[in-house]
């Protein structure tokens, strides 16, 4: 039996993902590990659950849809493993979001992007999440443009690349009058 208590290999993540997608294992098992917070001082269980979360999202994303609001709430917890915001934003950056959740997702993504204490990967995924929300709902491209334009030359090459791509898209959308 695979548990989140042990170091999982990529092969085991894929195997576990398949079990969730085929409904051989209850998805609640994954959620229980994600919502651990500080019960595990090293948060290893939560970190590995985050990796599996991303694999589930890529393999059978509809399985996560009922729990999107709870996943978004994970962004508020200060005692999460540091990889959790990155994984949650990765799930949210390329999927349709219900209008009732989109504003909250956008606000949290902006906050995480602007927080310079966040890891670069978290900030990058948060910016991509802002782009995703703006592509689905009118009136946000000017804010996305400002966010992408705030990336500095001293930021990482990856952040500058993502920012440049999003800046170009936001400019196109603003020119179209979106």
N, C-alpha and C positions, 0 to 999 in steps of 0.2 A: 504494500500500500504506500502510495506517495503522500507525504505530508509536507506542509510548508515549514516544518521545524528543521528540516535538514537542507543542506545545500543542494539545490536542484540544478541539473544540467539543462541545456537547451533542449535536448531530446526528451527529458522528463517534462519540461514546460509544454512541449508540443503534444506529448502523450496525454497530459492532464487537460490541455485545451480540447483535444479530441473527445475526451470523456465528458467534458462539460457540454460541448456542442452536440454530441450524440445523446445527451441527457442520461448518460450512464452514471453520472455523479451530479448531485444537486448543486446548482450554481450558488446556493446559499453558503456552501463550504468556502467558496472564494470570497464572498462578501464578509463572512465572519473573520477571515484572515486579514482582509483589507481594513476593517474597522477596529482593529486591535488597539491602536494608539499605544499608550505607554505601558500596557500590561506586560509587554516583553521589552526589557530594558534595551536590548540591542536591536529590536524591531526587525530582526532577520525574517521572521514569518511574514510580516507586512511587506517587506521589500520584495521577497520572492512572489508573493501574491500579486504585487504590482506588475511584475514581469508577465505573469500568467494573464492578468487583466488585459494587457496590451495584445497578447496572442489571441485571446478570446475575441477582442474587438476586431482584429484583422481577419479572423476566421468565421465568426458567426456574430456580427455586431448586434443583431436584433435581440440576442440573449441579454444584452446589457440595457436595452432601452427602458424596461420598467424601473430600473434602479438609477437612472441618470441623476435625479435630484439628490439622492444620497451620495453619489460619487462627487457631485459638485460640492456638497457639504464637506467632503474630505479636504477641500482646499482651505477651509477655515481652521483646521486643527493644527495647533502649534507642536503637538507631540507626534506627528507622523514621521515616518522615515523620510529622509530628504528626497527620495526618488518618487514619492507618491504624487506631488504636484505635477512633475514631468509626465508621469504615466496618465494621470487624469486629463491633463491638457492634450496629450496625444490622442486620447479617446475622443475628446470633444472637438479637435481641430478639423476633422474631415467628415463630419456626419451632420445630417439635418437635426436641428434643435427645435423643440416646440417653443412657440412664442412665449409661453409662460415661464420658460427657463432661460431663454436667450439673453434677456437683460441682465439677469444675475450672473450668467456665465461671462458676458462681456465685461461687466464691472469687476469681477474677480480676476479676469485675465488682464485687464488694464492695471489693476493693483499689483499683480505679480510681476508684470513687465516693468513697471516703474520702480519696483523694489530692487535696488542695486545689490542687496544682500542675497538675492536669489541666485541660484546657479544659472549659468548661461543657458543651459539646455531648458530650464524652466522658463526663463524669460523668452527664449526663442519660440517655444511651444505656445506660450501665452499670446505672443504676438500673432502667431498663425491662427490661434483660436479667435482672436479679434477679427482677423480677416475672414474667417469662416462665418462668423455671425453677421458681419457687414455684407457678405455675399448673399445672405438669406433675408435680411431686413433692411429697409431703406433708412437713409439718414445717418449712417455711421461711418461712411468713407472718409469724411473730413477728419474725424478723430483718429481713424486708422492711419491716415496720411501723416498726421502730426506725430503719432507714436513712432512710426517707421522713420520719419525724418529726424527724430531725436537720437537716433543711433550715431555714436561718435566714431571718428577715425581710429581711436585707441581701443574700441570694442573688438572682440574676436572676429576673425575672418568669417567664421560661420554666421555670426550674428549680423555682420555687415552684408553678407550675401542674402540671407533671408530678408533683412530689412530692405535691401535694394529691390528685391523681387516684389515685395509687398508694396513698397513705395511706388514702383512703376504701375502695378495693378490699381492701386488707389487713385493715382493720377488719371489713369484711363477711365475709371469709373466716375470720377469727378467731372471729367471732360464730357462724358456721356450725359451727365446730369442725374446720375443715380443718387 
